[in-house]
C-alpha cells in the first residue's frame, strides 16, 4: 500500500474513516480493512464524522447513506464543498439501489459507491485504488507547490 507523506515528508499509514450508524456494519467494514495496511477510524453518524474530519482529515471515507441526524448524502456534500476536505475520496456504502439514489449520491459528490451487503474483495479493491489515487494526488500537489516555490525564487533572483 502506498503510504502518504505528511507536510514534513514523513511517511504515514493511510487513514480510512468508516462511517455507519449500525455497529455490526461498522465492525464488519473495519474487519475487512484489516487486510490492508491502513488505520481505520470509526464514526457512528454524520455529525461525528464531520467532527473527526475537521480535527484530522482522513485519506479516504467509507460513508453509509442512511443514517439518523444527517444522511450520507448531506455529509458528502459538506465534505466536497469545503476546500480543506474536498479532495478526500468518498465511497458511499448503501443498501439503496434505485437509479435516483445513485444519481443523488453522484450529485452529492461521491467518488464511488458500494452496495450492501458489501463484498470484501470489491471493498478492498476499491479502497486500495482510492488510496493509491489519493497518494498520487497528494504527491502531485507537493510537486506543484515545490515548482511554484522554485519559480518564485527564480523571479526574486532575476530582480536582484
Secondary structure, 3 states (H helix, E strand, C coil): CCCEECCCCCEECEEEEEECCCHHHHHHHHHHHCCCCEEEEEECCHHHHHHHHHHCCCCEEEEECCCCCCCHHHHHHHHHHCCCCCCCEEEEEECCCCHHHHHHHHHCCCCEEEECCCCHHHHHHHHHHHHHHHHHHHHHHHHHHHHHHHHHHHHHHHHC
